[in-house]
Amino acid sequence: MKNTKLLIALFAILTFLSCDKSNLECNDIDYGKLFIVEANNIYCLPDGNYLEVKELDNQFCPYNFACLWEGEMIMYFSLNFDGQEVDSYFGSSFHHTPTLGVLPYEMIFTDVKFVEPPSIEVPSPEIAYALAKISNN
């Protein structure tokens, strides 16, 4: 009985250790080049840094609604850049500093595309993807 419990514990530990980011499928990207950002994807850079996009949240002003500000997309993410892990979020608006939380890395968005166009029936549609660029200046 002790050996069975020990084997189960050992198997659980080995399974946990084998589940790191290197086993996940990465979308290869390069610094300074536009790429498509989608929720639930991991983006790997040539130097081993990676960004995991968890969610793209539509916080734009709803269609046909009077807003003081147009709003923005909010990207929830985790990353590991230069050995520093960050779990955070930031917006697509140019009103925010485009930092990813690890200097000197920055990310800017150039476009946001919706699953369907905003309308009276769907005033705040889901975000399909965004176009972005990561710099390491």
N, C-alpha and C positions, 0 to 999 in steps of 0.2 A: 504494500500500500504506500509506503514511504517513497519507494522508487517511482511509482506511478505519478505521485504528486510532484516529485522532483523533475521527472521528465516533462510533465505538463508545464511546470514553471519555466524550465529551460527552453522549451519550444516557444512559449509566449514571449520570453525575453529575446530570443533570436528573431522571431517574427517582427517584433517591435524595432529592433536594431536594423533590420533589413529594409524597413520602410522609411528611407530618407529621400530627399529631393532628387538624388541621382537616379532613383528608380522611376521617377515620374516623367511623363513625356513632355519634353520642352519644345517650344516654338523658338527656333534660333532667330535672333535679331542682332543688329549692329548699332553701335553708338552713332548718333547723328543721322540716322535714316528712318524715314516714316515706316510705321508698321501698324497693322490692325490690332486693336485691343478689344478683346472679348472677355466677358465674365467667365469664371471657372477655367482659366487658362494660365499656364506658366510660360514665361518668356525668359530665355537664357541668352546671356551675352557671351562673347568670345573669351572673356577673362574669368569666367566661372560665376560671375554675379547673376542673380536671377530675381525676377519679379513675379509674384503670384497674384493675379487679379481675381478677387473674390466676387465682387459685385459692381455693376455700373447702375447707379440709381438716378432716375430722372427727377431732378429738382428744378426743372425749367418752369417758367410761368405757364400755367395751363392755357390751352388754346381758347381764344375768344374771351380772355379774362384780363382785366385792367390791372397790371402789376407796375410797381415802381422800378423793378429790376427784372431783367430777362431770366434770371436764374442760371442754373448750371447743372452739369452732370457731376455726380460725386462718385469717385472711384475708391472702393474699399480694397485694400491690398496688404500683402505681406511681402517682405523682400529680404534678401541676404546680399549685401554689397560690402565687399572688403571685410568679410567676417562679422559685420554688424547686422543684427536682425532687427527689423522694424515691422510693426503691425499697426497700420494707420489708415488714413484716408485723406484725400484732398480733392478740390474741385477743378473743373475744366475752365473756369472763368479766368480771364487775364487780370482780374482784381487780386488774385492770390499769387504768392511767390511759388514758383513751380518746383520747389524742392521735394525730394523723395524722403527726406529725413536723414540722409547720409551725404555729407558734403564730399566732393563738389558736384554730385549727381543731381540733375534736374530733368523734369519731364514736362513737355508742353503738349497740349491737344490742339490739333488743327481743324478737326471736324467731328461731329457727332451724328450718327445715323440711327433713326428709329425703326422699329419692327414694322410699323405702319405710320403714315403721316398723321400728325395731330389733326383732330377734327372735333366737331361738337360731340359726336358719339364717343370718341376716344380723346379726351382733352390732354391726357398725360400718358402717351404710349410708352411701352418698354423701349429701352435702348438696345439696339442690335449690336452696334460696335462703335468704336471711335478710332480716329487716326491720331497717332501720337509719335513723339520722337524723344529719346533719352539722350542727354548730353553728359559728358564727363569733363567739362572744362574746369 
